[in-house]
């Protein structure tokens, strides 16, 4: 799939991929939400994924994280704990669990493929293969 890039490069999903994720979220959690872009990158040699958004009705921001701070985080000022807010929080947490599993599997598979490619290149380099003209001294 070509998801993971070096930390400084990062990658956002294609518009179609992003839209699919947003539609899934709206069906499962809340239809009134503003989304940030899902960002996929490598940091410290490991794949990382982040997604942020705002639940408009609840006036609450969320962050989904698959990095050193794995988890679902919320931020809100004076969040009123009504029954519907608690249900939304439960839905958000449940959605995060599925999202985290999906992205862990997708990025791990690709990360393993990247490592295999790097190892194959190192093996090739260690074979003492020379380029044409390497034996010519100037």
C-alpha positions as CSV (number, residue, x, y, z in Angstrom):
1,X,0.0,0.0,0.0
2,X,2.9,2.4,0.4
3,X,1.7,4.0,3.6
4,X,4.8,4.5,5.8
5,X,7.3,7.2,5.2
6,X,10.1,8.8,7.2
7,X,9.0,11.0,10.1
8,X,9.8,14.2,8.4
9,X,7.8,13.2,5.3
10,X,4.7,11.7,6.7
11,X,1.7,10.7,4.6
12,X,-1.9,11.5,4.4
13,X,-4.5,9.2,3.0
14,X,-5.9,9.7,-0.5
15,X,-9.1,11.6,-0.5
16,X,-11.0,8.4,-1.1
17,X,-9.3,6.6,1.8
18,X,-9.9,9.5,4.1
19,X,-13.6,9.8,3.1
20,X,-14.1,6.1,3.8
21,X,-12.6,6.4,7.3
22,X,-14.8,9.4,8.0
23,X,-17.9,7.7,6.8
24,X,-17.2,4.7,9.0
25,X,-16.7,7.0,12.0
26,X,-19.9,8.9,11.4
27,X,-21.9,5.7,11.2
28,X,-20.4,4.3,14.4
29,X,-19.9,7.3,16.6
30,X,-21.5,10.6,15.6
31,X,-22.7,12.3,12.4
32,X,-21.6,15.8,13.6
33,X,-17.9,15.8,13.5
34,X,-15.0,17.7,12.0
35,X,-12.0,15.6,11.0
36,X,-8.3,16.2,10.6
37,X,-6.2,14.2,8.2
38,X,-5.0,10.7,9.2
39,X,-1.2,10.9,9.2
40,X,1.0,7.8,8.8
41,X,4.8,8.0,9.3
42,X,7.8,6.3,10.8
43,X,9.4,7.4,14.0
44,X,12.2,5.7,15.9
45,X,12.1,2.9,13.4
46,X,8.5,2.1,14.1
47,X,5.2,2.9,12.2
48,X,3.0,5.6,13.7
49,X,-0.6,6.7,12.9
50,X,-2.5,9.7,14.2
51,X,-6.0,11.1,13.7
52,X,-7.7,14.1,15.3
53,X,-11.1,15.5,15.1
54,X,-13.9,17.4,16.9
55,X,-17.3,16.1,18.0
56,X,-19.3,19.2,17.4
57,X,-22.4,18.4,19.5
58,X,-20.4,17.4,22.5
59,X,-17.8,20.2,22.0
60,X,-15.1,17.7,22.5
61,X,-11.8,17.1,20.6
62,X,-10.4,13.6,20.1
63,X,-7.0,12.2,19.2
64,X,-6.5,8.6,18.1
65,X,-2.8,7.6,18.4
66,X,-0.8,4.6,17.4
67,X,2.7,5.8,18.5
68,X,4.5,6.1,21.8
69,X,1.3,7.3,23.4
70,X,-1.1,4.6,22.1
71,X,-4.7,5.5,23.0
72,X,-7.8,7.5,22.5
73,X,-7.6,10.9,24.1
74,X,-10.3,13.6,24.5
75,X,-10.2,17.2,25.4
76,X,-13.2,19.4,26.4
77,X,-14.0,22.4,28.4
78,X,-16.8,21.8,31.0
79,X,-18.0,18.6,29.4
80,X,-21.5,17.9,30.8
81,X,-21.8,14.2,31.6
82,X,-25.3,13.5,30.2
83,X,-26.4,10.0,29.2
84,X,-26.0,10.8,25.5
85,X,-22.5,12.2,26.1
86,X,-21.5,9.0,27.9
87,X,-22.9,6.9,25.1
88,X,-20.9,8.9,22.6
89,X,-17.8,8.4,24.7
90,X,-18.4,4.6,24.8
91,X,-18.9,4.6,21.0
92,X,-15.7,6.7,20.5
93,X,-13.7,4.2,22.6
94,X,-15.2,1.2,20.8
95,X,-14.5,2.7,17.4
96,X,-10.9,3.5,18.5
97,X,-10.3,-0.2,19.4
98,X,-11.3,-1.3,15.9
99,X,-9.4,1.6,14.3
100,X,-6.2,0.8,16.2
101,X,-6.4,-2.9,15.3
102,X,-6.9,-2.1,11.6
103,X,-4.0,0.4,11.4
104,X,-1.7,-1.7,13.6
105,X,-2.2,-4.6,11.2
106,X,-1.8,-2.5,8.0
107,X,1.2,-0.6,9.1
108,X,2.9,-3.7,10.7
109,X,2.6,-5.7,7.5
110,X,4.1,-2.9,5.4
111,X,6.8,-2.2,8.0
112,X,7.8,-5.8,7.9
113,X,8.0,-5.7,4.1
114,X,10.2,-2.5,4.3
115,X,12.5,-4.3,6.7
116,X,12.8,-7.3,4.4
117,X,13.7,-5.1,1.5
118,X,16.3,-3.3,3.6
119,X,17.8,-6.6,4.7
120,X,17.9,-7.9,1.1
121,X,19.8,-4.7,0.1
122,X,22.2,-5.1,3.0
123,X,22.8,-8.8,2.0
124,X,23.4,-7.7,-1.6
125,X,25.8,-5.0,-0.5
126,X,27.7,-7.5,1.7
127,X,28.2,-9.8,-1.3
128,X,31.1,-7.6,-2.5
129,X,29.3,-6.8,-5.8
130,X,31.1,-4.0,-7.6
131,X,29.8,-1.5,-10.0
132,X,31.3,-1.3,-13.5
133,X,34.5,0.8,-13.3
134,X,35.0,0.2,-9.6
135,X,38.3,-1.6,-10.4
136,X,39.7,1.4,-12.3
137,X,42.1,3.6,-10.4
138,X,42.5,7.2,-11.3
